[in-house]
Each structure stands twice: as structure tokens, then as C-alpha cells.
Amino acid sequence: MSPTKANAGKKREHDEREVGPANGDKTEVDQPPAKQSKTNNNTRSSRSKSSRQASGPDKSKLDAILSAYGVLPLQDLGLDKPNEATPETILALVLHAMLTSARISHQLAYKSVKAVVDAGYHELETLKKSTWEERTVVLTEGGYTRYREKTATALGELAEFVEREYKGDLNNLLKRANSSPVKTRKLLQEIKGIGKVGVDIFFDTAQNVWPSLAPFIDPRSMETAEKCGLGKDVNAIWEAVGKDPEVLCKLASALTTLRLEKKEHEFQ
């Protein structure tokens, strides 16, 4: 045998010891079979999870949530046209967002919303004519005692703002925003007493009458949606409800109720 062939043979022996089998698959030597199996199981689990996410929300759970808790916001407050974008309905939704975004129990907040609507404050002329003392009394009757003075002032400023900036009709805010959700959000935050959470609440509850806001579910309610098997993709949920703003509005309301009343477990 020539020196060259001998050296080549030694090199092959050395390479096989370093690499392992002749196919060069080092994984089979270095990784025990059990660990390889676990890796494969994790891969299959990941693929299965991705497949479930791609298929969209659990439709049976979605229907069950809507059936049990899906109602339009402010439906029980006696508004003349709660399903239409009248100036009174939009102002009522702003009042609702303002009062329920404060750090107060949701029961007292909603009771206060009912009190101000019963007092007619969703009608701009009535709100404009009210005195600070009268607004304070109404808020107290609604249980809004912690923030009543500050909020009574904010309600008076709201009336002046709507009259001055939007000619008495907040639908003009949507027109000024050219129906852009981003611009609408920015303009809403110019209202004293409406912050980020307040705008989220308004988007949840107003997308039925201002469809350009859809699809929207506030971040906290999206966490509830994920816990209940609906996933965390608002666009997938939007598809599942047939891109119907009224149905999505009801679902957002239902998810808010489940979160606030800690009833997510009913659908887990």
C-alpha cells in the first residue's frame, strides 16, 4: 500500500471517531434517544398549538358567552335610541367612559351612570343648565362620593367643550377625525376626565354606533378572551362574528362583565 493510501485510511478512521456514523449525523451520537423524543413531542405540541391558533376562536364558547352575557352597552338606561349615533347616545357613552374609568367599584360606577342619565345629563342642554351643586347631588345619589366634586366640575367643562368644539354634537368629533380610529382616540383624550382607559371603554361601547372604531376589544378584556378560549387575535374574533360591529360590541361588553365579576372560569 502506498503512503498516500495509508494516510487516507488513517484519516477516515480519525474522522469516523470524531463524527460518528458514516452518514455524519452527530446528533444521533451526542443526544440520547429520550431527549430526542422529548424534543419531538415539544415540536408536535407547538405545531398543534399553532394549528389551534390559526383556526381562530372556539366558536361554541364564543356563542355561549354572547348568549349568556352579550348585551349592548347602556341598553337598560332608557335612552331613546341606544342603537343609533344620536347626539344623546354619544354623549351618554362619553359619560359612561368618564365615570367607569375611575378607580371605583364597577357597581357604583354604573349606578352613577344611571343617575346622570336619569338626570338628563346625556342631553346637552340639560347638562349645560345644571349647576355644580346639582351635579354633585346627582353623583352622590349614584354613590360617586369619592370623586363627586372633581367630576361635577368635569361634567360642566364637558358641556362647554362639546358646545364650543363640536357645535353641541360629538358626532362632529368623528367627522373631524375623518373616521380614523387613531385620530378619534387622540381627539377623545382632549376631553378632561377621559384618559387612555376611558378611550378604551368608549371604543368598546361605541363601535356599534360608530362602526369605523371596529374591530376593538380593550386589552384587559382581550386577556379574558384568551382565558375563555377565544384566542388573543382581535381580527380573528372579528372574522368569527362575521365582521358585525353590533355583535363585537356585545362580545366586548360580555368580556368586560366576565372580567369585572370574575366569571371567566365559567368558560375555561
C-alpha positions in Angstrom: 0.0 0.0 0.0 1.3 3.4 -0.9 2.0 6.0 1.8 -0.8 8.2 0.4 -3.4 5.5 0.6 -2.3 4.6 4.1 -2.6 8.2 5.3 -6.0 8.4 3.7 -7.2 5.3 5.6 -5.9 6.7 8.9 -7.7 10.0 8.2 -11.0 8.2 7.5 -10.6 6.3 10.8 -9.9 9.5 12.6 -12.9 11.3 11.0 -15.3 8.4 11.9 -14.2 8.5 15.5 -14.8 12.3 15.7 -18.1 12.4 13.7 -19.6 9.1 14.5 -21.5 7.0 11.9 -20.5 7.3 8.3 -23.6 9.4 7.5 -22.0 12.2 9.5 -25.2 12.6 11.8 -23.6 13.8 15.0 -27.0 14.3 16.7 -27.6 10.5 17.0 -24.4 10.1 19.0 -24.4 13.1 21.2 -28.2 13.3 22.0 -29.8 10.4 24.0 -32.9 8.9 22.4 -35.2 10.0 25.3 -34.1 13.6 24.9 -34.7 13.4 21.2 -38.2 12.1 21.8 -39.0 15.0 24.2 -37.8 17.5 21.6 -40.1 15.9 19.0 -43.0 16.0 21.5 -42.4 19.7 22.1 -42.3 20.3 18.4 -45.6 18.4 17.9 -47.2 20.3 20.8 -46.0 23.6 19.3 -47.4 22.7 15.9 -50.7 21.7 17.5 -50.9 25.0 19.4 -50.2 26.9 16.2 -52.8 25.0 14.3 -55.4 25.8 17.0 -54.5 29.5 16.9 -54.7 29.5 13.1 -58.2 28.0 13.2 -59.5 31.0 15.1 -61.5 31.3 18.4 -63.6 28.5 19.8 -67.0 29.2 18.1 -69.0 27.3 20.6 -67.6 29.2 23.5 -68.0 32.5 21.6 -71.7 31.7 21.1 -72.1 30.7 24.7 -70.5 33.9 26.0 -72.7 36.0 23.7 -75.8 34.1 24.7 -75.1 34.4 28.5 -73.7 38.0 28.7 -73.9 39.6 25.3 -75.9 42.8 25.6 -75.4 46.3 24.1 -74.0 48.9 26.5 -76.4 51.2 28.2 -79.3 49.2 26.8 -81.1 49.3 30.2 -80.8 53.1 30.8 -83.8 54.2 29.0 -82.1 56.0 26.1 -84.4 56.9 23.3 -82.2 55.4 20.6 -79.4 53.4 22.2 -78.5 51.7 18.8 -78.2 54.9 16.9 -75.5 57.6 16.8 -77.7 60.4 18.1 -76.0 63.3 20.0 -77.7 62.0 23.2 -76.4 58.4 22.8 -72.8 59.5 22.0 -72.8 61.9 25.0 -74.2 59.1 27.2 -71.3 56.8 26.0 -68.8 59.5 26.9 -70.3 60.0 30.3 -70.2 56.2 30.8 -66.5 56.1 29.8 -65.7 59.0 32.1 -67.4 57.6 35.1 -66.4 53.9 34.7 -62.7 54.6 34.1 -62.2 56.0 37.6 -60.9 53.8 40.5 -64.2 52.9 41.9 -66.2 49.6 42.0 -67.9 48.9 38.7 -71.3 48.5 40.5 -71.1 52.1 41.9 -69.7 53.5 38.7 -72.6 52.0 36.7 -75.1 53.2 39.3 -73.7 56.7 38.9 -74.0 56.4 35.1 -77.7 55.6 35.5 -78.1 58.5 37.9 -76.6 61.1 35.5 -78.7 59.7 32.6 -81.8 59.7 34.8 -81.0 63.4 35.5 -80.9 64.0 31.7 -77.2 64.9 31.5 -76.8 63.0 28.3 -78.9 65.8 26.8 -76.5 68.7 26.3 -79.0 71.5 27.1 -79.9 69.8 30.4 -76.2 69.4 31.3 -75.4 73.0 30.3 -78.2 74.3 32.5 -77.2 72.2 35.6 -75.3 73.8 38.4 -72.2 72.4 40.1 -74.3 71.8 43.3 -76.9 69.9 41.3 -74.4 67.7 39.6 -72.7 67.0 42.9 -76.1 65.8 44.4 -76.7 63.5 41.4 -73.3 62.0 41.7 -73.7 61.5 45.4 -77.0 59.7 44.8 -75.3 57.4 42.4 -72.6 56.6 45.0 -69.9 58.5 43.3 -68.9 60.2 46.6 -65.1 59.8 46.3 -64.8 61.9 43.1 -68.0 63.8 43.2 -66.6 67.4 43.4 -63.9 66.8 40.8 -66.4 65.0 38.5 -69.1 67.6 38.9 -66.6 70.2 37.6 -65.6 67.9 34.8 -69.2 67.5 33.7 -69.7 71.2 33.5 -66.5 71.5 31.4 -67.6 68.7 29.2 -70.8 70.6 28.3 -68.8 73.7 27.4 -66.3 71.7 25.4 -68.9 69.9 23.3 -70.7 73.2 22.6 -67.5 75.1 21.8 -65.6 72.4 19.8 -68.3 70.3 18.2 -71.3 72.6 17.9 -73.2 70.5 20.5 -72.8 67.2 18.8 -69.9 64.8 19.4 -70.6 63.1 16.0 -68.7 66.1 14.7 -65.6 64.7 16.5 -65.8 61.6 14.3 -66.1 63.8 11.2 -63.1 65.9 12.3 -61.1 62.6 12.7 -62.2 61.5 9.2 -63.4 58.3 10.9 -59.8 57.3 11.7 -59.6 55.3 14.9 -56.2 56.8 15.7 -57.3 60.4 15.2 -60.6 59.6 17.1 -58.6 58.4 20.1 -56.5 61.5 20.1 -59.4 63.8 20.0 -61.3 62.0 22.7 -58.4 62.4 25.0 -58.8 66.1 24.7 -61.9 65.7 26.9 -61.0 66.4 30.5 -61.6 63.2 32.5 -61.1 60.8 29.6 -57.7 59.1 29.6 -56.4 56.0 27.9 -58.6 53.6 29.8 -61.6 55.9 29.2 -61.0 55.9 25.5 -60.7 52.1 25.5 -64.1 51.9 27.3 -65.6 54.3 24.7 -64.2 52.2 21.8 -65.6 49.0 23.3 -69.1 50.5 23.7 -69.4 52.9 20.8 -68.2 50.7 17.9 -71.8 49.6 17.4 -72.9 53.2 16.5 -69.5 54.3 15.2 -68.6 51.2 13.1 -65.3 52.8 12.0 -64.0 52.0 15.5 -64.4 48.3 14.9 -62.8 45.9 15.5 -61.9 46.7 19.0 -61.7 44.9 22.3 -59.8 46.6 25.1 -56.5 45.0 26.3 -57.8 43.8 29.6 -60.9 42.1 28.0 -58.6 40.5 25.4 -56.8 38.8 28.3 -60.2 37.5 29.4 -61.0 36.4 25.8 -57.7 34.3 25.7 -58.6 32.7 29.1 -62.0 31.8 27.7 -60.6 30.1 24.6 -61.2 32.9 22.1 -57.5 33.5 21.5 -55.8 36.8 21.5 -56.2 38.0 17.9 -59.0 40.6 17.7 -59.0 40.2 13.9 -59.7 36.5 14.1 -62.5 37.2 16.6 -63.8 39.9 14.1 -63.9 37.3 11.4 -65.7 34.8 13.7 -68.5 37.3 14.4 -69.0 38.0 10.7 -67.4 41.4 10.9 -70.6 42.7 12.6 -69.9 45.7 14.8 -73.0 45.1 16.9 -72.0 41.5 17.7 -68.5 42.6 18.5 -69.8 45.4 20.7 -71.9 42.8 22.6 -68.9 40.5 22.9 -66.7 43.3 24.3 -69.4 44.1 26.8 -69.7 40.4 27.8 -66.0 40.0 28.3 -65.9 43.1 30.4 -68.7 41.7 32.6 -66.8 38.3 32.9 -63.7 40.2 33.9 -65.2 42.5 36.4 -67.4 39.8 38.0 -64.6 37.3 37.9 -66.6 34.7 36.0 -64.0 33.7 33.4 -64.0 30.2 35.0 -67.4 29.5 33.5 -65.9 29.2 30.1 -62.5 27.8 30.8 
